[in-house]
Amino acid sequence: MIERLQDIGFYTLCDDRARNSSSTSPMYRCEMILTNRCNFNCPYCRGLREELQQDMSFADAMKALSIWIKEGLKNVRFSGGEPTVYRRLNNLVRFCKKNNVERIAVSTNGSMRYEVYEQLLEDGVNDFSISLDACCSSFGDQMTGVIGKWEIVVDNIRRLSKETYVTVGTVLTQENIEKVNDIVNFAHGLGVADIRVIPAAQFSKKLTDGIDIEADILDAHPILKYRINNMKNRLGVRGLNENDCRRCYLIKDDSAVAVRWHYPCVIYLREGGDPIGEIGKKMRKERIKWVEEHDIYEDKICRNNCLDCLVDYNNKAEKFLKGNNNDEK
């Protein structure tokens, strides 16, 4: 187990959160899938379940945010599809800023005019996660499924990295796995805060072969360093081992919402899992019940797809819980 969760680079994960999460702790994070629509056609993207192939209504988005803000929402992430095609994204961002949400993030493909992102910055966004699955324009067009957008994406990453916290996300597939070193080196040169590499859910190749990233680049990007080390030591970043924690303590104060429903997490949502329930005042109680009753190792979605950082969080949370129980005895 890692020594401290806060050292791995994900700002929503820390020992204090794992130690103190409960039915009354602040809602630490919400990821909101605003739309399934996207102007890219990435080859690894499998889309969402049929009932999620629509925009989330502005009323439902505001309802979910309002409920979680009353419970002390600290971080929010707007995602999709491509969230910048959602007509009232800026209204949601301003609402979060007005209500003192600390981190307001947008996951985007980075292909819009820079003025779109500039306005989001002004409205309150202080975290952009931008897809970057290639290191040259011709291959970039192949990985996005559209022509002529790669240079725009790269320019936006470079400019935004000078203004706020920017990470790039590189989804590894059969098409780009051999270029992972070049992609990481290229992203590093754009000035990003961190680089998130992750295998596509349907891509099961072992990822240790051929990865050779310079130590100074790894030291500059804690998330990248954490994940590369996991690739080398665990031969994978997805999935649970039999001796890992079987409860997902994370979702006590973390949520994913789309259309009218709330889900255990965004991975569970994207992998076609069922929602926990509908958006409403009972969400927190329903989530706590799910934690208490759900064996995630027996759930194929969790067992096959849970990410390394989430596994580490739950293992640490269980360790703290057992330690508290021993102290009480």
C-alpha positions as a LaTeX table, in Angstrom:
\begin{tabular}{lrrr}
\hline
Residue & $x$ (\AA) & $y$ (\AA) & $z$ (\AA) \\
\hline
Met1 & 0.00 & 0.00 & 0.00 \\
Ile2 & 1.20 & 3.54 & $-0.72$ \\
Glu3 & 2.31 & 5.64 & 2.24 \\
Arg4 & 0.08 & 8.68 & 1.69 \\
Leu5 & $-2.79$ & 9.13 & $-0.75$ \\
Gln6 & $-2.00$ & 12.81 & $-1.26$ \\
Asp7 & 1.39 & 11.91 & $-2.73$ \\
Ile8 & $-0.07$ & 10.23 & $-5.82$ \\
Gly9 & $-1.18$ & 13.52 & $-7.40$ \\
Phe10 & $-4.98$ & 13.27 & $-7.50$ \\
Tyr11 & $-6.08$ & 16.30 & $-5.49$ \\
Thr12 & $-9.43$ & 14.73 & $-4.54$ \\
Leu13 & $-7.69$ & 11.83 & $-2.77$ \\
Cys14 & $-6.02$ & 12.23 & 0.60 \\
Asp15 & $-5.59$ & 10.39 & 3.88 \\
Asp16 & $-7.83$ & 12.80 & 5.80 \\
Arg17 & $-10.69$ & 12.12 & 3.43 \\
Ala18 & $-10.22$ & 8.35 & 3.65 \\
Arg19 & $-9.99$ & 8.54 & 7.44 \\
Asn20 & $-13.11$ & 10.70 & 7.93 \\
Ser21 & $-15.56$ & 9.80 & 5.16 \\
Ser22 & $-19.05$ & 9.10 & 6.46 \\
Ser23 & $-22.71$ & 9.82 & 5.85 \\
Thr24 & $-22.15$ & 13.33 & 7.23 \\
Ser25 & $-18.76$ & 14.26 & 5.80 \\
Pro26 & $-18.74$ & 16.93 & 3.07 \\
Met27 & $-19.57$ & 15.74 & $-0.44$ \\
Tyr28 & $-16.05$ & 15.71 & $-1.75$ \\
Arg29 & $-16.66$ & 15.36 & $-5.46$ \\
Cys30 & $-19.31$ & 15.11 & $-8.15$ \\
Glu31 & $-18.75$ & 14.26 & $-11.80$ \\
Met32 & $-21.60$ & 15.37 & $-14.00$ \\
Ile33 & $-22.12$ & 13.88 & $-17.48$ \\
Leu34 & $-23.88$ & 16.74 & $-19.22$ \\
Thr35 & $-24.27$ & 15.24 & $-22.68$ \\
Asn36 & $-23.40$ & 12.26 & $-24.83$ \\
Arg37 & $-22.87$ & 14.54 & $-27.84$ \\
Cys38 & $-19.32$ & 15.01 & $-29.12$ \\
Asn39 & $-17.65$ & 16.53 & $-32.18$ \\
Phe40 & $-14.96$ & 13.82 & $-32.15$ \\
Asn41 & $-15.20$ & 10.18 & $-33.16$ \\
Cys42 & $-12.44$ & 8.53 & $-31.11$ \\
Pro43 & $-11.99$ & 4.87 & $-32.08$ \\
Tyr44 & $-11.97$ & 3.60 & $-28.48$ \\
Cys45 & $-15.12$ & 5.46 & $-27.39$ \\
Arg46 & $-18.10$ & 3.12 & $-26.97$ \\
Gly47 & $-20.64$ & 5.74 & $-25.97$ \\
Leu48 & $-23.20$ & 5.53 & $-23.18$ \\
Arg49 & $-26.22$ & 3.35 & $-22.46$ \\
Glu50 & $-29.24$ & 4.16 & $-24.62$ \\
Glu51 & $-31.14$ & 5.99 & $-21.86$ \\
Leu52 & $-28.11$ & 8.24 & $-21.32$ \\
Gln53 & $-27.81$ & 9.27 & $-24.96$ \\
Gln54 & $-29.31$ & 12.70 & $-24.36$ \\
Asp55 & $-28.48$ & 15.96 & $-22.67$ \\
Met56 & $-28.98$ & 16.28 & $-18.95$ \\
Ser57 & $-31.66$ & 18.90 & $-18.40$ \\
Phe58 & $-30.49$ & 22.14 & $-16.86$ \\
Ala59 & $-33.07$ & 21.67 & $-14.12$ \\
Asp60 & $-31.72$ & 18.23 & $-13.16$ \\
Ala61 & $-28.12$ & 19.49 & $-13.28$ \\
Met62 & $-29.00$ & 22.36 & $-10.96$ \\
Lys63 & $-30.97$ & 20.04 & $-8.70$ \\
Ala64 & $-28.02$ & 17.68 & $-8.26$ \\
Leu65 & $-25.55$ & 20.51 & $-7.70$ \\
Ser66 & $-27.84$ & 22.24 & $-5.21$ \\
Ile67 & $-28.25$ & 19.07 & $-3.14$ \\
Trp68 & $-24.51$ & 18.38 & $-3.05$ \\
Ile69 & $-23.62$ & 22.03 & $-2.38$ \\
Lys70 & $-25.82$ & 21.90 & 0.72 \\
Glu71 & $-23.66$ & 18.95 & 1.77 \\
Gly72 & $-20.44$ & 20.92 & 1.34 \\
Leu73 & $-19.45$ & 20.04 & $-2.25$ \\
Lys74 & $-15.72$ & 20.65 & $-2.65$ \\
Asn75 & $-14.98$ & 19.55 & $-6.23$ \\
Val76 & $-17.07$ & 19.23 & $-9.38$ \\
Arg77 & $-16.16$ & 17.94 & $-12.82$ \\
Phe78 & $-18.26$ & 18.57 & $-15.93$ \\
Ser79 & $-17.84$ & 15.88 & $-18.57$ \\
Gly80 & $-19.55$ & 14.17 & $-21.49$ \\
Gly81 & $-19.46$ & 13.47 & $-24.45$ \\
Glu82 & $-17.99$ & 16.91 & $-24.96$ \\
Pro83 & $-19.29$ & 19.24 & $-22.24$ \\
Thr84 & $-18.52$ & 22.45 & $-24.13$ \\
Val85 & $-21.34$ & 21.65 & $-26.58$ \\
Tyr86 & $-23.79$ & 21.80 & $-23.65$ \\
Arg87 & $-25.54$ & 25.14 & $-24.02$ \\
Arg88 & $-25.64$ & 26.18 & $-20.36$ \\
Leu89 & $-22.28$ & 24.90 & $-19.14$ \\
Asn90 & $-21.17$ & 28.42 & $-18.22$ \\
Asn91 & $-24.27$ & 28.92 & $-16.07$ \\
Leu92 & $-23.44$ & 25.78 & $-14.09$ \\
Val93 & $-19.83$ & 26.89 & $-13.66$ \\
Arg94 & $-20.88$ & 30.32 & $-12.37$ \\
Phe95 & $-23.37$ & 28.70 & $-9.98$ \\
Cys96 & $-20.60$ & 26.51 & $-8.52$ \\
Lys97 & $-18.22$ & 29.43 & $-8.15$ \\
Lys98 & $-20.91$ & 31.54 & $-6.47$ \\
Asn99 & $-21.45$ & 28.72 & $-3.97$ \\
Asn100 & $-17.75$ & 28.36 & $-3.13$ \\
Val101 & $-16.99$ & 25.03 & $-4.79$ \\
Glu102 & $-13.21$ & 24.91 & $-4.52$ \\
Arg103 & $-12.30$ & 23.04 & $-7.71$ \\
Ile104 & $-14.37$ & 23.41 & $-10.86$ \\
Ala105 & $-13.10$ & 21.09 & $-13.60$ \\
Val106 & $-14.00$ & 20.49 & $-17.23$ \\
Ser107 & $-13.00$ & 17.35 & $-19.14$ \\
Thr108 & $-12.82$ & 18.33 & $-22.80$ \\
Asn109 & $-11.29$ & 17.25 & $-26.09$ \\
Gly110 & $-9.82$ & 20.76 & $-26.33$ \\
Ser111 & $-10.98$ & 21.42 & $-29.88$ \\
Met112 & $-13.11$ & 24.54 & $-29.41$ \\
Arg113 & $-12.01$ & 28.12 & $-30.05$ \\
Tyr114 & $-9.70$ & 29.35 & $-27.29$ \\
Glu115 & $-12.26$ & 32.03 & $-26.43$ \\
Val116 & $-14.63$ & 29.27 & $-25.22$ \\
Tyr117 & $-12.08$ & 28.10 & $-22.65$ \\
Glu118 & $-11.08$ & 31.68 & $-21.82$ \\
Gln119 & $-14.70$ & 32.43 & $-20.87$ \\
Leu120 & $-14.89$ & 29.27 & $-18.75$ \\
Leu121 & $-11.75$ & 30.42 & $-16.93$ \\
Glu122 & $-13.35$ & 33.78 & $-16.26$ \\
Asp123 & $-16.54$ & 32.09 & $-15.03$ \\
Gly124 & $-14.65$ & 29.97 & $-12.51$ \\
Val125 & $-13.08$ & 26.85 & $-14.07$ \\
Asn126 & $-9.68$ & 26.17 & $-12.51$ \\
Asp127 & $-8.97$ & 22.68 & $-13.89$ \\
Phe128 & $-9.01$ & 21.41 & $-17.45$ \\
Ser129 & $-8.46$ & 17.78 & $-18.39$ \\
Ile130 & $-7.80$ & 17.54 & $-22.12$ \\
Ser131 & $-7.52$ & 14.44 & $-24.28$ \\
Leu132 & $-4.20$ & 13.94 & $-26.06$ \\
Asp133 & $-3.79$ & 10.52 & $-27.65$ \\
Ala134 & $-1.07$ & 11.34 & $-30.18$ \\
Cys135 & 2.10 & 13.35 & $-30.71$ \\
Cys136 & 1.72 & 14.45 & $-34.34$ \\
Ser137 & $-1.09$ & 15.90 & $-36.44$ \\
Ser138 & $-1.62$ & 13.00 & $-38.86$ \\
Phe139 & $-1.87$ & 10.44 & $-36.07$ \\
Gly140 & $-3.84$ & 12.92 & $-33.97$ \\
Asp141 & $-6.48$ & 13.10 & $-36.70$ \\
Gln142 & $-6.64$ & 9.30 & $-36.71$ \\
Met143 & $-7.14$ & 9.11 & $-32.94$ \\
Thr144 & $-9.83$ & 11.80 & $-32.86$ \\
Gly145 & $-11.69$ & 10.55 & $-35.92$ \\
Val146 & $-11.83$ & 14.06 & $-37.44$ \\
Ile147 & $-9.56$ & 16.08 & $-39.70$ \\
Gly148 & $-7.83$ & 19.34 & $-38.83$ \\
Lys149 & $-8.47$ & 19.66 & $-35.07$ \\
Trp150 & $-5.20$ & 18.36 & $-33.61$ \\
Glu151 & $-3.25$ & 21.62 & $-33.97$ \\
Ile152 & $-6.10$ & 23.51 & $-32.29$ \\
Val153 & $-6.07$ & 21.06 & $-29.38$ \\
Val154 & $-2.31$ & 21.37 & $-28.94$ \\
Asp155 & $-2.40$ & 25.16 & $-29.05$ \\
Asn156 & $-5.22$ & 25.25 & $-26.48$ \\
Ile157 & $-3.30$ & 22.92 & $-24.14$ \\
Arg158 & $-0.20$ & 25.09 & $-24.39$ \\
Arg159 & $-2.11$ & 28.33 & $-23.75$ \\
Leu160 & $-4.31$ & 27.02 & $-20.95$ \\
Ser161 & $-1.34$ & 25.47 & $-19.16$ \\
Lys162 & $-0.01$ & 28.99 & $-18.64$ \\
Glu163 & $-3.27$ & 30.08 & $-17.01$ \\
Thr164 & $-4.45$ & 27.24 & $-14.76$ \\
Tyr165 & $-4.11$ & 23.59 & $-13.74$ \\
Val166 & $-4.16$ & 21.42 & $-16.88$ \\
Thr167 & $-3.75$ & 17.68 & $-17.19$ \\
Val168 & $-3.82$ & 15.68 & $-20.38$ \\
Gly169 & $-5.41$ & 12.27 & $-20.58$ \\
Thr170 & $-3.92$ & 9.67 & $-22.91$ \\
Val171 & $-6.04$ & 6.59 & $-23.54$ \\
Leu172 & $-3.81$ & 3.71 & $-24.55$ \\
Thr173 & $-5.04$ & 1.42 & $-27.30$ \\
Gln174 & $-3.62$ & $-1.02$ & $-29.83$ \\
Glu175 & $-3.23$ & 1.98 & $-32.18$ \\
Asn176 & $-1.05$ & 4.19 & $-29.98$ \\
Ile177 & 0.58 & 1.97 & $-27.35$ \\
Glu178 & 3.86 & 1.86 & $-29.26$ \\
Lys179 & 3.99 & 5.67 & $-29.22$ \\
Val180 & 3.37 & 6.18 & $-25.50$ \\
Asn181 & 6.91 & 7.45 & $-24.80$ \\
Asp182 & 6.67 & 10.02 & $-27.60$ \\
Ile183 & 3.20 & 11.15 & $-26.47$ \\
Val184 & 4.35 & 11.64 & $-22.87$ \\
Asn185 & 7.46 & 13.57 & $-23.97$ \\
Phe186 & 5.36 & 15.76 & $-26.24$ \\
Ala187 & 2.76 & 16.47 & $-23.53$ \\
His188 & 5.51 & 17.34 & $-21.05$ \\
Gly189 & 6.84 & 19.90 & $-23.51$ \\
Leu190 & 3.45 & 21.65 & $-23.61$ \\
Gly191 & 3.82 & 22.67 & $-19.97$ \\
Val192 & 0.98 & 20.61 & $-18.48$ \\
Ala193 & 0.72 & 20.00 & $-14.74$ \\
Asp194 & 0.30 & 16.25 & $-15.13$ \\
Ile195 & $-0.25$ & 13.41 & $-17.58$ \\
Arg196 & $-2.80$ & 10.64 & $-17.04$ \\
Val197 & $-2.17$ & 7.50 & $-19.05$ \\
Ile198 & $-4.80$ & 4.79 & $-18.88$ \\
Pro199 & $-5.56$ & 1.72 & $-20.98$ \\
Ala200 & $-8.91$ & 1.68 & $-22.74$ \\
Ala201 & $-11.30$ & $-0.66$ & $-20.95$ \\
Gln202 & $-11.37$ & $-3.00$ & $-23.95$ \\
Phe203 & $-7.57$ & $-3.01$ & $-24.28$ \\
Ser204 & $-5.99$ & $-5.69$ & $-22.10$ \\
Lys205 & $-2.37$ & $-5.78$ & $-23.28$ \\
Lys206 & 0.29 & $-5.68$ & $-20.55$ \\
Leu207 & 1.70 & $-2.17$ & $-20.53$ \\
Thr208 & 5.20 & $-2.61$ & $-19.14$ \\
Asp209 & 6.95 & $-3.50$ & $-22.40$ \\
Gly210 & 8.45 & $-0.55$ & $-24.21$ \\
Ile211 & 7.69 & 2.12 & $-21.61$ \\
Asp212 & 10.87 & 4.12 & $-21.00$ \\
Ile213 & 10.19 & 7.61 & $-19.66$ \\
Glu214 & 12.99 & 9.78 & $-18.31$ \\
Ala215 & 13.17 & 10.18 & $-14.54$ \\
Asp216 & 12.99 & 13.99 & $-14.63$ \\
Ile217 & 9.70 & 13.83 & $-16.56$ \\
Leu218 & 8.26 & 11.34 & $-14.09$ \\
Asp219 & 9.37 & 13.53 & $-11.17$ \\
Ala220 & 7.63 & 16.53 & $-12.73$ \\
His221 & 4.26 & 14.75 & $-12.95$ \\
Pro222 & 3.15 & 12.82 & $-9.82$ \\
Ile223 & 0.11 & 11.16 & $-11.41$ \\
Leu224 & 2.19 & 9.97 & $-14.34$ \\
Lys225 & 4.91 & 8.66 & $-12.00$ \\
Tyr226 & 2.35 & 6.86 & $-9.83$ \\
Arg227 & 0.70 & 5.19 & $-12.80$ \\
Ile228 & 3.90 & 4.19 & $-14.59$ \\
Asn229 & 5.16 & 2.63 & $-11.37$ \\
Asn230 & 1.91 & 0.72 & $-11.06$ \\
Met231 & 2.21 & $-0.49$ & $-14.63$ \\
Lys232 & 5.67 & $-1.82$ & $-13.90$ \\
Asn233 & 4.87 & $-3.32$ & $-10.51$ \\
Arg234 & 1.31 & $-4.56$ & $-10.99$ \\
Leu235 & 1.26 & $-5.08$ & $-14.76$ \\
Gly236 & $-1.94$ & $-3.09$ & $-15.04$ \\
Val237 & $-3.92$ & $-0.12$ & $-13.72$ \\
Arg238 & $-7.43$ & $-1.57$ & $-13.91$ \\
Gly239 & $-9.05$ & $-4.18$ & $-11.72$ \\
Leu240 & $-9.23$ & $-5.58$ & $-8.20$ \\
Asn241 & $-7.15$ & $-8.33$ & $-6.67$ \\
Glu242 & $-8.77$ & $-10.87$ & $-4.36$ \\
Asn243 & $-7.07$ & $-9.37$ & $-1.31$ \\
Asp244 & $-8.21$ & $-5.80$ & $-2.05$ \\
Cys245 & $-10.97$ & $-4.10$ & $-0.10$ \\
Arg246 & $-14.44$ & $-5.34$ & $-1.10$ \\
Arg247 & $-16.28$ & $-2.13$ & $-0.17$ \\
Cys248 & $-16.19$ & 1.11 & $-2.15$ \\
Tyr249 & $-15.88$ & 3.66 & 0.66 \\
Leu250 & $-15.15$ & 6.31 & $-1.95$ \\
Ile251 & $-18.78$ & 6.75 & $-2.93$ \\
Lys252 & $-19.80$ & 7.84 & 0.55 \\
Asp253 & $-18.73$ & 11.33 & $-0.48$ \\
Asp254 & $-18.19$ & 11.00 & $-4.23$ \\
Ser255 & $-20.79$ & 10.75 & $-6.98$ \\
Ala256 & $-21.44$ & 10.54 & $-10.69$ \\
Val257 & $-24.67$ & 11.83 & $-12.19$ \\
Ala258 & $-26.18$ & 11.71 & $-15.66$ \\
Val259 & $-29.64$ & 12.59 & $-17.03$ \\
Arg260 & $-31.87$ & 11.78 & $-13.99$ \\
Trp261 & $-29.76$ & 9.25 & $-12.07$ \\
His262 & $-26.78$ & 8.92 & $-9.76$ \\
Tyr263 & $-24.22$ & 6.13 & $-10.15$ \\
Pro264 & $-21.51$ & 4.59 & $-7.96$ \\
Cys265 & $-18.81$ & 6.27 & $-10.05$ \\
Val266 & $-18.20$ & 7.49 & $-13.56$ \\
Ile267 & $-16.41$ & 4.26 & $-14.52$ \\
Tyr268 & $-19.43$ & 2.23 & $-13.45$ \\
Leu269 & $-21.62$ & 4.56 & $-15.50$ \\
Arg270 & $-19.46$ & 4.34 & $-18.62$ \\
Glu271 & $-19.21$ & 0.56 & $-18.38$ \\
Gly272 & $-23.00$ & 0.25 & $-18.57$ \\
Gly273 & $-23.74$ & $-0.35$ & $-14.89$ \\
Asp274 & $-27.11$ & 0.36 & $-13.32$ \\
Pro275 & $-27.71$ & 3.57 & $-11.37$ \\
Ile276 & $-28.08$ & 3.56 & $-7.61$ \\
Gly277 & $-31.20$ & 5.71 & $-7.85$ \\
Glu278 & $-32.69$ & 8.95 & $-9.10$ \\
Ile279 & $-31.32$ & 12.40 & $-8.36$ \\
Gly280 & $-32.97$ & 13.66 & $-5.20$ \\
Lys281 & $-32.63$ & 14.27 & $-1.48$ \\
Lys282 & $-32.28$ & 10.55 & $-0.75$ \\
Met283 & $-29.08$ & 10.21 & $-2.80$ \\
Arg284 & $-26.69$ & 10.22 & 0.15 \\
Lys285 & $-28.64$ & 7.56 & 2.08 \\
Glu286 & $-28.88$ & 5.42 & $-1.04$ \\
Arg287 & $-25.14$ & 5.70 & $-1.60$ \\
Ile288 & $-24.29$ & 4.73 & 1.96 \\
Lys289 & $-26.59$ & 1.72 & 1.69 \\
Trp290 & $-24.88$ & 0.70 & $-1.57$ \\
Val291 & $-21.49$ & 0.82 & 0.16 \\
Glu292 & $-22.72$ & $-1.32$ & 3.03 \\
Glu293 & $-24.42$ & $-3.96$ & 0.87 \\
His294 & $-22.28$ & $-4.14$ & $-2.28$ \\
Asp295 & $-19.32$ & $-6.52$ & $-2.59$ \\
Ile296 & $-17.34$ & $-4.85$ & $-5.35$ \\
Tyr297 & $-15.17$ & $-7.91$ & $-5.96$ \\
Glu298 & $-18.31$ & $-9.86$ & $-6.86$ \\
Asp299 & $-19.36$ & $-7.10$ & $-9.26$ \\
Lys300 & $-17.70$ & $-7.71$ & $-12.64$ \\
Ile301 & $-17.63$ & $-4.02$ & $-13.55$ \\
Cys302 & $-15.78$ & $-3.10$ & $-10.36$ \\
Arg303 & $-13.56$ & $-6.17$ & $-10.36$ \\
Asn304 & $-12.39$ & $-5.63$ & $-13.94$ \\
Asn305 & $-12.32$ & $-1.84$ & $-14.19$ \\
Cys306 & $-11.66$ & $-0.17$ & $-10.83$ \\
Leu307 & $-8.65$ & 2.12 & $-11.23$ \\
Asp308 & $-5.45$ & 1.82 & $-9.23$ \\
Cys309 & $-5.90$ & 5.11 & $-7.36$ \\
Leu310 & $-9.43$ & 4.14 & $-6.29$ \\
Val311 & $-8.30$ & 0.70 & $-5.16$ \\
Asp312 & $-5.57$ & 2.34 & $-3.08$ \\
Tyr313 & $-8.08$ & 4.77 & $-1.59$ \\
Asn314 & $-10.49$ & 2.03 & $-0.54$ \\
Asn315 & $-7.70$ & $-0.11$ & 0.88 \\
Lys316 & $-6.49$ & 2.87 & 2.92 \\
Ala317 & $-10.04$ & 3.75 & 4.07 \\
Glu318 & $-10.59$ & 0.18 & 5.26 \\
Lys319 & $-7.27$ & 0.23 & 7.10 \\
Phe320 & $-8.31$ & 3.41 & 8.91 \\
Leu321 & $-11.74$ & 1.94 & 9.68 \\
Lys322 & $-10.24$ & $-1.20$ & 11.20 \\
Gly323 & $-7.80$ & 0.91 & 13.16 \\
Asn324 & $-10.60$ & 3.01 & 14.61 \\
Asn325 & $-12.54$ & $-0.12$ & 15.55 \\
Asn326 & $-9.47$ & $-1.50$ & 17.34 \\
Asp327 & $-9.02$ & 1.80 & 19.18 \\
Glu328 & $-12.62$ & 1.66 & 20.38 \\
Lys329 & $-12.02$ & $-1.82$ & 21.79 \\
\hline
\end{tabular}
